[in-house]
Amino acid sequence: MSTSPRILYECVKCGRVFERERIFKSTGVRCPFCGFPVLRKAKPGTAKLIKTSKLSEEQKLFF
């Protein structure tokens, strides 16, 4: 049983977040609440921590 990850979209005009299945494809890609045609993928609520270097804490103070 594999569950696909939920893809969330956000309307640029009204700011509501909804799933991909709620988009009406018969009338084009539009917000199901206000009908605005511009959508974007919603950003996740968590942040990613990316290590970029292996400098020690002491060396980081000098840069």
mmCIF file of the N, C-alpha and C atoms, coordinates in Angstrom:
data_MODEL
# 
_entry.id   MODEL 
# 
loop_
_atom_site.group_PDB 
_atom_site.id 
_atom_site.type_symbol 
_atom_site.label_atom_id 
_atom_site.label_alt_id 
_atom_site.label_comp_id 
_atom_site.label_asym_id 
_atom_site.label_entity_id 
_atom_site.label_seq_id 
_atom_site.pdbx_PDB_ins_code 
_atom_site.Cartn_x 
_atom_site.Cartn_y 
_atom_site.Cartn_z 
_atom_site.occupancy 
_atom_site.B_iso_or_equiv 
_atom_site.pdbx_formal_charge 
_atom_site.auth_seq_id 
_atom_site.auth_comp_id 
_atom_site.auth_asym_id 
_atom_site.auth_atom_id 
_atom_site.pdbx_PDB_model_num 
ATOM 1   N N  . MET A 1 1  ? 0.844   -1.167 0.000   1.00 0.00 ? 1  MET A N  1 
ATOM 2   C CA . MET A 1 1  ? 0.000   0.000  0.000   1.00 0.00 ? 1  MET A CA 1 
ATOM 3   C C  . MET A 1 1  ? 0.892   1.233  0.000   1.00 0.00 ? 1  MET A C  1 
ATOM 4   N N  . SER A 1 2  ? 0.996   1.902  -1.139  1.00 0.00 ? 2  SER A N  1 
ATOM 5   C CA . SER A 1 2  ? 1.833   3.095  -1.209  1.00 0.00 ? 2  SER A CA 1 
ATOM 6   C C  . SER A 1 2  ? 0.950   4.328  -1.264  1.00 0.00 ? 2  SER A C  1 
ATOM 7   N N  . THR A 1 3  ? 1.299   5.274  -0.454  1.00 0.00 ? 3  THR A N  1 
ATOM 8   C CA . THR A 1 3  ? 0.548   6.519  -0.462  1.00 0.00 ? 3  THR A CA 1 
ATOM 9   C C  . THR A 1 3  ? 1.427   7.586  -1.091  1.00 0.00 ? 3  THR A C  1 
ATOM 10  N N  . SER A 1 4  ? 0.886   8.268  -2.065  1.00 0.00 ? 4  SER A N  1 
ATOM 11  C CA . SER A 1 4  ? 1.653   9.316  -2.713  1.00 0.00 ? 4  SER A CA 1 
ATOM 12  C C  . SER A 1 4  ? 1.691   10.548 -1.807  1.00 0.00 ? 4  SER A C  1 
ATOM 13  N N  . PRO A 1 5  ? 2.765   11.308 -1.870  1.00 0.00 ? 5  PRO A N  1 
ATOM 14  C CA . PRO A 1 5  ? 2.846   12.497 -1.024  1.00 0.00 ? 5  PRO A CA 1 
ATOM 15  C C  . PRO A 1 5  ? 1.793   13.511 -1.444  1.00 0.00 ? 5  PRO A C  1 
ATOM 16  N N  . ARG A 1 6  ? 1.227   14.190 -0.467  1.00 0.00 ? 6  ARG A N  1 
ATOM 17  C CA . ARG A 1 6  ? 0.211   15.199 -0.755  1.00 0.00 ? 6  ARG A CA 1 
ATOM 18  C C  . ARG A 1 6  ? 0.883   16.432 -1.336  1.00 0.00 ? 6  ARG A C  1 
ATOM 19  N N  . ILE A 1 7  ? 0.401   16.852 -2.480  1.00 0.00 ? 7  ILE A N  1 
ATOM 20  C CA . ILE A 1 7  ? 0.909   18.064 -3.102  1.00 0.00 ? 7  ILE A CA 1 
ATOM 21  C C  . ILE A 1 7  ? -0.105  19.162 -2.833  1.00 0.00 ? 7  ILE A C  1 
ATOM 22  N N  . LEU A 1 8  ? 0.333   20.199 -2.149  1.00 0.00 ? 8  LEU A N  1 
ATOM 23  C CA . LEU A 1 8  ? -0.552  21.297 -1.789  1.00 0.00 ? 8  LEU A CA 1 
ATOM 24  C C  . LEU A 1 8  ? -0.267  22.509 -2.658  1.00 0.00 ? 8  LEU A C  1 
ATOM 25  N N  . TYR A 1 9  ? -1.327  23.193 -3.037  1.00 0.00 ? 9  TYR A N  1 
ATOM 26  C CA . TYR A 1 9  ? -1.218  24.407 -3.831  1.00 0.00 ? 9  TYR A CA 1 
ATOM 27  C C  . TYR A 1 9  ? -1.843  25.559 -3.065  1.00 0.00 ? 9  TYR A C  1 
ATOM 28  N N  . GLU A 1 10 ? -1.373  26.771 -3.359  1.00 0.00 ? 10 GLU A N  1 
ATOM 29  C CA . GLU A 1 10 ? -1.869  27.969 -2.702  1.00 0.00 ? 10 GLU A CA 1 
ATOM 30  C C  . GLU A 1 10 ? -2.285  28.970 -3.773  1.00 0.00 ? 10 GLU A C  1 
ATOM 31  N N  . CYS A 1 11 ? -3.444  29.586 -3.582  1.00 0.00 ? 11 CYS A N  1 
ATOM 32  C CA . CYS A 1 11 ? -3.920  30.615 -4.500  1.00 0.00 ? 11 CYS A CA 1 
ATOM 33  C C  . CYS A 1 11 ? -3.168  31.906 -4.206  1.00 0.00 ? 11 CYS A C  1 
ATOM 34  N N  . VAL A 1 12 ? -2.708  32.578 -5.249  1.00 0.00 ? 12 VAL A N  1 
ATOM 35  C CA . VAL A 1 12 ? -1.965  33.817 -5.079  1.00 0.00 ? 12 VAL A CA 1 
ATOM 36  C C  . VAL A 1 12 ? -2.890  34.947 -4.613  1.00 0.00 ? 12 VAL A C  1 
ATOM 37  N N  . LYS A 1 13 ? -4.144  34.919 -5.024  1.00 0.00 ? 13 LYS A N  1 
ATOM 38  C CA . LYS A 1 13 ? -5.072  36.004 -4.690  1.00 0.00 ? 13 LYS A CA 1 
ATOM 39  C C  . LYS A 1 13 ? -5.675  35.846 -3.290  1.00 0.00 ? 13 LYS A C  1 
ATOM 40  N N  . CYS A 1 14 ? -6.323  34.699 -3.018  1.00 0.00 ? 14 CYS A N  1 
ATOM 41  C CA . CYS A 1 14 ? -7.031  34.554 -1.734  1.00 0.00 ? 14 CYS A CA 1 
ATOM 42  C C  . CYS A 1 14 ? -6.179  33.885 -0.653  1.00 0.00 ? 14 CYS A C  1 
ATOM 43  N N  . GLY A 1 15 ? -5.085  33.212 -1.037  1.00 0.00 ? 15 GLY A N  1 
ATOM 44  C CA . GLY A 1 15 ? -4.172  32.625 -0.063  1.00 0.00 ? 15 GLY A CA 1 
ATOM 45  C C  . GLY A 1 15 ? -4.608  31.289 0.500   1.00 0.00 ? 15 GLY A C  1 
ATOM 46  N N  . ARG A 1 16 ? -5.695  30.719 -0.003  1.00 0.00 ? 16 ARG A N  1 
ATOM 47  C CA . ARG A 1 16 ? -6.159  29.432 0.509   1.00 0.00 ? 16 ARG A CA 1 
ATOM 48  C C  . ARG A 1 16 ? -5.290  28.303 -0.018  1.00 0.00 ? 16 ARG A C  1 
ATOM 49  N N  . VAL A 1 17 ? -5.100  27.283 0.811   1.00 0.00 ? 17 VAL A N  1 
ATOM 50  C CA . VAL A 1 17 ? -4.289  26.125 0.470   1.00 0.00 ? 17 VAL A CA 1 
ATOM 51  C C  . VAL A 1 17 ? -5.221  24.937 0.248   1.00 0.00 ? 17 VAL A C  1 
ATOM 52  N N  . PHE A 1 18 ? -4.969  24.177 -0.810  1.00 0.00 ? 18 PHE A N  1 
ATOM 53  C CA . PHE A 1 18 ? -5.820  23.037 -1.136  1.00 0.00 ? 18 PHE A CA 1 
ATOM 54  C C  . PHE A 1 18 ? -5.000  21.987 -1.854  1.00 0.00 ? 18 PHE A C  1 
ATOM 55  N N  . GLU A 1 19 ? -5.566  20.781 -1.970  1.00 0.00 ? 19 GLU A N  1 
ATOM 56  C CA . GLU A 1 19 ? -4.878  19.674 -2.617  1.00 0.00 ? 19 GLU A CA 1 
ATOM 57  C C  . GLU A 1 19 ? -5.079  19.720 -4.126  1.00 0.00 ? 19 GLU A C  1 
ATOM 58  N N  . ARG A 1 20 ? -4.261  18.967 -4.810  1.00 0.00 ? 20 ARG A N  1 
ATOM 59  C CA . ARG A 1 20 ? -4.275  18.930 -6.266  1.00 0.00 ? 20 ARG A CA 1 
ATOM 60  C C  . ARG A 1 20 ? -5.620  18.476 -6.826  1.00 0.00 ? 20 ARG A C  1 
ATOM 61  N N  . GLU A 1 21 ? -6.299  17.579 -6.135  1.00 0.00 ? 21 GLU A N  1 
ATOM 62  C CA . GLU A 1 21 ? -7.559  17.034 -6.621  1.00 0.00 ? 21 GLU A CA 1 
ATOM 63  C C  . GLU A 1 21 ? -8.662  18.091 -6.676  1.00 0.00 ? 21 GLU A C  1 
ATOM 64  N N  . ARG A 1 22 ? -8.521  19.180 -5.943  1.00 0.00 ? 22 ARG A N  1 
ATOM 65  C CA . ARG A 1 22 ? -9.553  20.221 -5.902  1.00 0.00 ? 22 ARG A CA 1 
ATOM 66  C C  . ARG A 1 22 ? -9.486  21.173 -7.086  1.00 0.00 ? 22 ARG A C  1 
ATOM 67  N N  . ILE A 1 23 ? -8.409  21.107 -7.876  1.00 0.00 ? 23 ILE A N  1 
ATOM 68  C CA . ILE A 1 23 ? -8.269  21.995 -9.022  1.00 0.00 ? 23 ILE A CA 1 
ATOM 69  C C  . ILE A 1 23 ? -9.220  21.544 -10.118 1.00 0.00 ? 23 ILE A C  1 
ATOM 70  N N  . PHE A 1 24 ? -9.983  22.465 -10.653 1.00 0.00 ? 24 PHE A N  1 
ATOM 71  C CA . PHE A 1 24 ? -10.909 22.145 -11.740 1.00 0.00 ? 24 PHE A CA 1 
ATOM 72  C C  . PHE A 1 24 ? -10.151 22.189 -13.058 1.00 0.00 ? 24 PHE A C  1 
ATOM 73  N N  . LYS A 1 25 ? -9.959  21.040 -13.677 1.00 0.00 ? 25 LYS A N  1 
ATOM 74  C CA . LYS A 1 25 ? -9.210  20.999 -14.925 1.00 0.00 ? 25 LYS A CA 1 
ATOM 75  C C  . LYS A 1 25 ? -10.095 21.267 -16.137 1.00 0.00 ? 25 LYS A C  1 
ATOM 76  N N  . SER A 1 26 ? -11.403 21.118 -15.998 1.00 0.00 ? 26 SER A N  1 
ATOM 77  C CA . SER A 1 26 ? -12.293 21.359 -17.142 1.00 0.00 ? 26 SER A CA 1 
ATOM 78  C C  . SER A 1 26 ? -12.338 22.845 -17.506 1.00 0.00 ? 26 SER A C  1 
ATOM 79  N N  . THR A 1 27 ? -12.198 23.719 -16.530 1.00 0.00 ? 27 THR A N  1 
ATOM 80  C CA . THR A 1 27 ? -12.208 25.161 -16.786 1.00 0.00 ? 27 THR A CA 1 
ATOM 81  C C  . THR A 1 27 ? -10.802 25.739 -16.790 1.00 0.00 ? 27 THR A C  1 
ATOM 82  N N  . GLY A 1 28 ? -9.803  24.904 -16.843 1.00 0.00 ? 28 GLY A N  1 
ATOM 83  C CA . GLY A 1 28 ? -8.420  25.370 -16.744 1.00 0.00 ? 28 GLY A CA 1 
ATOM 84  C C  . GLY A 1 28 ? -7.962  25.245 -15.306 1.00 0.00 ? 28 GLY A C  1 
ATOM 85  N N  . VAL A 1 29 ? -6.728  25.568 -15.066 1.00 0.00 ? 29 VAL A N  1 
ATOM 86  C CA . VAL A 1 29 ? -6.193  25.481 -13.710 1.00 0.00 ? 29 VAL A CA 1 
ATOM 87  C C  . VAL A 1 29 ? -6.573  26.760 -12.972 1.00 0.00 ? 29 VAL A C  1 
ATOM 88  N N  . ARG A 1 30 ? -7.494  26.634 -12.023 1.00 0.00 ? 30 ARG A N  1 
ATOM 89  C CA . ARG A 1 30 ? -7.986  27.786 -11.272 1.00 0.00 ? 30 ARG A CA 1 
ATOM 90  C C  . ARG A 1 30 ? -8.196  27.398 -9.819  1.00 0.00 ? 30 ARG A C  1 
ATOM 91  N N  . CYS A 1 31 ? -8.213  28.410 -8.964  1.00 0.00 ? 31 CYS A N  1 
ATOM 92  C CA . CYS A 1 31 ? -8.507  28.213 -7.547  1.00 0.00 ? 31 CYS A CA 1 
ATOM 93  C C  . CYS A 1 31 ? -9.961  27.769 -7.412  1.00 0.00 ? 31 CYS A C  1 
ATOM 94  N N  . PRO A 1 32 ? -10.232 26.710 -6.639  1.00 0.00 ? 32 PRO A N  1 
ATOM 95  C CA . PRO A 1 32 ? -11.615 26.254 -6.482  1.00 0.00 ? 32 PRO A CA 1 
ATOM 96  C C  . PRO A 1 32 ? -12.463 27.187 -5.622  1.00 0.00 ? 32 PRO A C  1 
ATOM 97  N N  . PHE A 1 33 ? -11.850 28.135 -4.923  1.00 0.00 ? 33 PHE A N  1 
ATOM 98  C CA . PHE A 1 33 ? -12.588 29.025 -4.036  1.00 0.00 ? 33 PHE A CA 1 
ATOM 99  C C  . PHE A 1 33 ? -12.929 30.359 -4.707  1.00 0.00 ? 33 PHE A C  1 
ATOM 100 N N  . CYS A 1 34 ? -11.933 30.999 -5.328  1.00 0.00 ? 34 CYS A N  1 
ATOM 101 C CA . CYS A 1 34 ? -12.183 32.316 -5.918  1.00 0.00 ? 34 CYS A CA 1 
ATOM 102 C C  . CYS A 1 34 ? -12.094 32.315 -7.442  1.00 0.00 ? 34 CYS A C  1 
ATOM 103 N N  . GLY A 1 35 ? -11.560 31.252 -8.048  1.00 0.00 ? 35 GLY A N  1 
ATOM 104 C CA . GLY A 1 35 ? -11.479 31.163 -9.503  1.00 0.00 ? 35 GLY A CA 1 
ATOM 105 C C  . GLY A 1 35 ? -10.283 31.865 -10.120 1.00 0.00 ? 35 GLY A C  1 
ATOM 106 N N  . PHE A 1 36 ? -9.364  32.364 -9.302  1.00 0.00 ? 36 PHE A N  1 
ATOM 107 C CA . PHE A 1 36 ? -8.177  33.049 -9.822  1.00 0.00 ? 36 PHE A CA 1 
ATOM 108 C C  . PHE A 1 36 ? -7.268  32.037 -10.519 1.00 0.00 ? 36 PHE A C  1 
ATOM 109 N N  . PRO A 1 37 ? -6.707  32.370 -11.698 1.00 0.00 ? 37 PRO A N  1 
ATOM 110 C CA . PRO A 1 37 ? -5.954  31.380 -12.472 1.00 0.00 ? 37 PRO A CA 1 
ATOM 111 C C  . PRO A 1 37 ? -4.481  31.216 -12.093 1.00 0.00 ? 37 PRO A C  1 
ATOM 112 N N  . VAL A 1 38 ? -3.994  31.899 -11.053 1.00 0.00 ? 38 VAL A N  1 
ATOM 113 C CA . VAL A 1 38 ? -2.577  31.802 -10.699 1.00 0.00 ? 38 VAL A CA 1 
ATOM 114 C C  . VAL A 1 38 ? -2.439  31.050 -9.385  1.00 0.00 ? 38 VAL A C  1 
ATOM 115 N N  . LEU A 1 39 ? -1.745  29.898 -9.452  1.00 0.00 ? 39 LEU A N  1 
ATOM 116 C CA . LEU A 1 39 ? -1.512  29.060 -8.273  1.00 0.00 ? 39 LEU A CA 1 
ATOM 117 C C  . LEU A 1 39 ? -0.020  28.840 -8.113  1.00 0.00 ? 39 LEU A C  1 
ATOM 118 N N  . ARG A 1 40 ? 0.390   28.506 -6.903  1.00 0.00 ? 40 ARG A N  1 
ATOM 119 C CA . ARG A 1 40 ? 1.773   28.114 -6.650  1.00 0.00 ? 40 ARG A CA 1 
ATOM 120 C C  . ARG A 1 40 ? 1.766   26.971 -5.661  1.00 0.00 ? 40 ARG A C  1 
ATOM 121 N N  . LYS A 1 41 ? 2.851   26.229 -5.638  1.00 0.00 ? 41 LYS A N  1 
ATOM 122 C CA . LYS A 1 41 ? 2.962   25.140 -4.677  1.00 0.00 ? 41 LYS A CA 1 
ATOM 123 C C  . LYS A 1 41 ? 3.169   25.743 -3.293  1.00 0.00 ? 41 LYS A C  1 
ATOM 124 N N  . ALA A 1 42 ? 2.435   25.223 -2.328  1.00 0.00 ? 42 ALA A N  1 
ATOM 125 C CA . ALA A 1 42 ? 2.556   25.719 -0.960  1.00 0.00 ? 42 ALA A CA 1 
ATOM 126 C C  . ALA A 1 42 ? 3.871   25.250 -0.359  1.00 0.00 ? 42 ALA A C  1 
ATOM 127 N N  . LYS A 1 43 ? 4.489   26.114 0.409   1.00 0.00 ? 43 LYS A N  1 
ATOM 128 C CA . LYS A 1 43 ? 5.757   25.768 1.042   1.00 0.00 ? 43 LYS A CA 1 
ATOM 129 C C  . LYS A 1 43 ? 5.492   24.985 2.322   1.00 0.00 ? 43 LYS A C  1 
ATOM 130 N N  . PRO A 1 44 ? 6.344   24.010 2.620   1.00 0.00 ? 44 PRO A N  1 
ATOM 131 C CA . PRO A 1 44 ? 6.154   23.256 3.856   1.00 0.00 ? 44 PRO A CA 1 
ATOM 132 C C  . PRO A 1 44 ? 6.423   24.128 5.074   1.00 0.00 ? 44 PRO A C  1 
ATOM 133 N N  . GLY A 1 45 ? 5.842   23.737 6.197   1.00 0.00 ? 45 GLY A N  1 
ATOM 134 C CA . GLY A 1 45 ? 5.980   24.519 7.416   1.00 0.00 ? 45 GLY A CA 1 
ATOM 135 C C  . GLY A 1 45 ? 7.267   24.284 8.166   1.00 0.00 ? 45 GLY A C  1 
ATOM 136 N N  . THR A 1 46 ? 8.116   23.399 7.679   1.00 0.00 ? 46 THR A N  1 
ATOM 137 C CA . THR A 1 46 ? 9.368   23.111 8.373   1.00 0.00 ? 46 THR A CA 1 
ATOM 138 C C  . THR A 1 46 ? 10.546  23.631 7.561   1.00 0.00 ? 46 THR A C  1 
ATOM 139 N N  . ALA A 1 47 ? 11.628  23.900 8.240   1.00 0.00 ? 47 ALA A N  1 
ATOM 140 C CA . ALA A 1 47 ? 12.832  24.389 7.580   1.00 0.00 ? 47 ALA A CA 1 
ATOM 141 C C  . ALA A 1 47 ? 13.833  23.254 7.426   1.00 0.00 ? 47 ALA A C  1 
ATOM 142 N N  . LYS A 1 48 ? 14.684  23.358 6.423   1.00 0.00 ? 48 LYS A N  1 
ATOM 143 C CA . LYS A 1 48 ? 15.735  22.375 6.214   1.00 0.00 ? 48 LYS A CA 1 
ATOM 144 C C  . LYS A 1 48 ? 17.050  22.956 6.707   1.00 0.00 ? 48 LYS A C  1 
ATOM 145 N N  . LEU A 1 49 ? 17.825  22.141 7.359   1.00 0.00 ? 49 LEU A N  1 
ATOM 146 C CA . LEU A 1 49 ? 19.153  22.543 7.802   1.00 0.00 ? 49 LEU A CA 1 
ATOM 147 C C  . LEU A 1 49 ? 20.165  21.922 6.858   1.00 0.00 ? 49 LEU A C  1 
ATOM 148 N N  . ILE A 1 50 ? 20.947  22.753 6.214   1.00 0.00 ? 50 ILE A N  1 
ATOM 149 C CA . ILE A 1 50 ? 21.924  22.268 5.241   1.00 0.00 ? 50 ILE A CA 1 
ATOM 150 C C  . ILE A 1 50 ? 23.315  22.641 5.724   1.00 0.00 ? 50 ILE A C  1 
ATOM 151 N N  . LYS A 1 51 ? 24.159  21.631 5.880   1.00 0.00 ? 51 LYS A N  1 
ATOM 152 C CA . LYS A 1 51 ? 25.544  21.882 6.253   1.00 0.00 ? 51 LYS A CA 1 
ATOM 153 C C  . LYS A 1 51 ? 26.322  22.169 4.986   1.00 0.00 ? 51 LYS A C  1 
ATOM 154 N N  . THR A 1 52 ? 27.023  23.291 4.969   1.00 0.00 ? 52 THR A N  1 
ATOM 155 C CA . THR A 1 52 ? 27.739  23.666 3.762   1.00 0.00 ? 52 THR A CA 1 
ATOM 156 C C  . THR A 1 52 ? 29.243  23.499 3.871   1.00 0.00 ? 52 THR A C  1 
ATOM 157 N N  . SER A 1 53 ? 29.767  23.424 5.054   1.00 0.00 ? 53 SER A N  1 
ATOM 158 C CA . SER A 1 53 ? 31.211  23.275 5.184   1.00 0.00 ? 53 SER A CA 1 
ATOM 159 C C  . SER A 1 53 ? 31.530  22.516 6.462   1.00 0.00 ? 53 SER A C  1 
ATOM 160 N N  . LYS A 1 54 ? 32.779  22.129 6.561   1.00 0.00 ? 54 LYS A N  1 
ATOM 161 C CA . LYS A 1 54 ? 33.215  21.377 7.732   1.00 0.00 ? 54 LYS A CA 1 
ATOM 162 C C  . LYS A 1 54 ? 34.148  22.223 8.595   1.00 0.00 ? 54 LYS A C  1 
ATOM 163 N N  . LEU A 1 55 ? 33.948  23.524 8.585   1.00 0.00 ? 55 LEU A N  1 
ATOM 164 C CA . LEU A 1 55 ? 34.762  24.393 9.425   1.00 0.00 ? 55 LEU A CA 1 
ATOM 165 C C  . LEU A 1 55 ? 34.394  24.181 10.880  1.00 0.00 ? 55 LEU A C  1 
ATOM 166 N N  . SER A 1 56 ? 35.353  24.303 11.737  1.00 0.00 ? 56 SER A N  1 
ATOM 167 C CA . SER A 1 56 ? 35.067  24.196 13.165  1.00 0.00 ? 56 SER A CA 1 
ATOM 168 C C  . SER A 1 56 ? 34.401  25.481 13.637  1.00 0.00 ? 56 SER A C  1 
ATOM 169 N N  . GLU A 1 57 ? 33.806  25.442 14.789  1.00 0.00 ? 57 GLU A N  1 
ATOM 170 C CA . GLU A 1 57 ? 33.132  26.619 15.334  1.00 0.00 ? 57 GLU A CA 1 
ATOM 171 C C  . GLU A 1 57 ? 34.105  27.785 15.516  1.00 0.00 ? 57 GLU A C  1 
ATOM 172 N N  . GLU A 1 58 ? 35.338  27.493 15.865  1.00 0.00 ? 58 GLU A N  1 
ATOM 173 C CA . GLU A 1 58 ? 36.341  28.532 16.051  1.00 0.00 ? 58 GLU A CA 1 
ATOM 174 C C  . GLU A 1 58 ? 36.681  29.197 14.717  1.00 0.00 ? 58 GLU A C  1 
ATOM 175 N N  . GLN A 1 59 ? 36.780  28.427 13.653  1.00 0.00 ? 59 GLN A N  1 
ATOM 176 C CA . GLN A 1 59 ? 37.086  28.985 12.336  1.00 0.00 ? 59 GLN A CA 1 
ATOM 177 C C  . GLN A 1 59 ? 35.915  29.804 11.794  1.00 0.00 ? 59 GLN A C  1 
ATOM 178 N N  . LYS A 1 60 ? 34.689  29.450 12.139  1.00 0.00 ? 60 LYS A N  1 
ATOM 179 C CA . LYS A 1 60 ? 33.532  30.196 11.656  1.00 0.00 ? 60 LYS A CA 1 
ATOM 180 C C  . LYS A 1 60 ? 33.482  31.609 12.223  1.00 0.00 ? 60 LYS A C  1 
ATOM 181 N N  . LEU A 1 61 ? 34.077  31.824 13.378  1.00 0.00 ? 61 LEU A N  1 
ATOM 182 C CA . LEU A 1 61 ? 34.079  33.147 13.991  1.00 0.00 ? 61 LEU A CA 1 
ATOM 183 C C  . LEU A 1 61 ? 34.904  34.147 13.191  1.00 0.00 ? 61 LEU A C  1 
ATOM 184 N N  . PHE A 1 62 ? 35.891  33.670 12.447  1.00 0.00 ? 62 PHE A N  1 
ATOM 185 C CA . PHE A 1 62 ? 36.774  34.556 11.708  1.00 0.00 ? 62 PHE A CA 1 
ATOM 186 C C  . PHE A 1 62 ? 36.243  34.915 10.332  1.00 0.00 ? 62 PHE A C  1 
ATOM 187 N N  . PHE A 1 63 ? 35.182  34.289 9.878   1.00 0.00 ? 63 PHE A N  1 
ATOM 188 C CA . PHE A 1 63 ? 34.647  34.562 8.538   1.00 0.00 ? 63 PHE A CA 1 
ATOM 189 C C  . PHE A 1 63 ? 33.393  35.329 8.592   1.00 0.00 ? 63 PHE A C  1 
# 
